[in-house]
Amino acid sequence: MEAGDFKDFAKAMTDYIAEYLENIRDRQVVPSVKPGYLRPLVPEQAPEQPEPWTAVMADIERVVMTGVTHWHSPRFHAYFPTANSYPAIVADMLSGAIACIGFTWIASPACTELEVVMLDWLGQMLGLPEEFLARSGGEGGGVIQGTASEATLVALLGAKSRVMHRVREQHPDWTDSDILSKLVGYCNKQAHSSVERAGLLGGVKLRSLQPDGKRRLRADILRDAIREDKAKGLIPFYVVATLGTTSSCTFDALDELGDVCAEDDNLWLHVDAAYAGSAFICPEYRYLMKGVEKADSFNFNPHKWMLVNFDCSAMWLKQPRWIVDAFNVDPLYLKHDQQGSAPDYRHWQIPLGRRFRALKLWFVLRLYGVENLQKHIRKHIALAHLFEKLCLEDERFEIFEEVTMGLVCFKLKESNEVNEELLRTINGRGRIHLVPSKIDDVYFLRLAVCSRFTEEKDIQGSWEEVKASADEVLKKLKK
Ligand SMILES: *Cc1c(COP(=O)(O)O)cnc(C)c1O
């Protein structure tokens, strides 16, 4: 096998990728394959002899694409978006070529240093307080985590190490397991499931609190819970504020929660803005993160809504030392002479290994510019409002939650069962793809504007599909 051969493969794949993305609109958004579809399409064993790359290329459509859900189709409206852009794909190619493992500074200085600077760029784009940024010359700084779920766990572990340190000093007679059994954290009942999971993984109690009528976690709710727990002898230590909940994209009252956390030194406030955080690059949406200066850590996913392919979850910490020092193990083979003068990111995360992900941010930020990224966000929000308008013009429908970002929560003014049937019908017709959610026993449909290719005509087309499905369901109902 000649290297030249593989170069041709790479070139052919580059063309295929462009072809795939440019024509993605024409593909069926969710494949109609059944579980187990793939095994009969490939041999039982790996080939003994090398195959020509053209054979692999020929199998992409036959084996892979027949079973792909096209997340970047304008007809895909499920979950939240996952980002995709050519600059990020190209950066991933370069990252794949360098293929370093940037766990310490010396393991690949550019990998660490570009990440430090990119998180400063990004933090400034969002208008984060200087205390979070490395450029301030203080303790704070940012790191790229794989996912928001990891960021929530890392923040919880930081909060845990800080509170353990303090309580040990106040109560030298208490054992660590005494203290651990008293720790309790809080989040909105509408917080992402990964928050509850962080509690389980971190071995601490985490309470999901019932939010207010607008599904926001407010100061009094948190204060009451803390008072109750303190009366029981528990030690509140961690609060997660969600900006843009997954179910319906509501925003906790961060400013108020920040005040509650300021009343007690032990409380670490973490902000999970996984999806909606990207919108803060537009100044007109920053009112939704009012109070961010009171947080200890802040996280959002450029890999959701900012055109940087998965995985790239940006996290900032005011005092990374609670994480860095807490889990610092220092075997000789990972020590180096420059230790301390630049972050060794292995201490800021759960895994040891890490890819050169800052390249994706660098390419995307430079090749789009802040201006075009803002345009992207504003366009998606405008498209969501267009769908909202179409929905409201049809008196059979209602909007379940105020539309603030690129998500529309809507339903027929009918029972849960009818709305379940509506979703089954929509997805069954196979032209668009949506997922539902349920809050306080009300079942509703979520339409997220996901693809960067989405235009008004696509949203209109999606609405036509919803309407036609509703016609079908309501007609059956009348019979
Ligand atoms: C999507 C989402 C997450 C999970 O993000 P991952 O990066 O996949 O872990 C967490 N929180 C919220 C609010 C989300 O919308």
Ligand as a Chemical Component Dictionary entry (heavy atoms), coordinates in Angstrom:
data_LIG
# 
_chem_comp.id                   LIG 
_chem_comp.type                 NON-POLYMER 
_chem_comp.pdbx_formal_charge   0 
_chem_comp.three_letter_code    LIG 
# 
loop_
_chem_comp_atom.comp_id 
_chem_comp_atom.atom_id 
_chem_comp_atom.alt_atom_id 
_chem_comp_atom.type_symbol 
_chem_comp_atom.charge 
_chem_comp_atom.model_Cartn_x 
_chem_comp_atom.model_Cartn_y 
_chem_comp_atom.model_Cartn_z 
_chem_comp_atom.pdbx_ordinal 
LIG C1 C1 C 0 -27.097 19.463 26.263 1  
LIG C2 C2 C 0 -27.074 19.853 27.682 2  
LIG C3 C3 C 0 -26.167 19.265 28.573 3  
LIG C4 C4 C 0 -25.297 18.110 28.194 4  
LIG O1 O1 O 0 -24.302 18.476 27.312 5  
LIG P1 P1 P 0 -23.110 17.456 26.995 6  
LIG O2 O2 O 0 -22.057 18.350 26.456 7  
LIG O3 O3 O 0 -23.642 16.489 26.010 8  
LIG O4 O4 O 0 -22.736 16.812 28.271 9  
LIG C5 C5 C 0 -26.109 19.761 29.866 10 
LIG N1 N1 N 0 -26.909 20.752 30.261 11 
LIG C6 C6 C 0 -27.810 21.332 29.441 12 
LIG C7 C7 C 0 -28.676 22.439 29.944 13 
LIG C8 C8 C 0 -27.927 20.884 28.124 14 
LIG O5 O5 O 0 -28.835 21.433 27.310 15 
# 
loop_
_chem_comp_bond.comp_id 
_chem_comp_bond.atom_id_1 
_chem_comp_bond.atom_id_2 
_chem_comp_bond.value_order 
_chem_comp_bond.pdbx_ordinal 
LIG C1 C2 SING 1  
LIG C2 C3 SING 2  
LIG C2 C8 DOUB 3  
LIG C3 C4 SING 4  
LIG C3 C5 DOUB 5  
LIG C4 O1 SING 6  
LIG O1 P1 SING 7  
LIG P1 O2 DOUB 8  
LIG P1 O3 SING 9  
LIG P1 O4 SING 10 
LIG C5 N1 SING 11 
LIG N1 C6 DOUB 12 
LIG C6 C7 SING 13 
LIG C6 C8 SING 14 
LIG C8 O5 SING 15 
# 
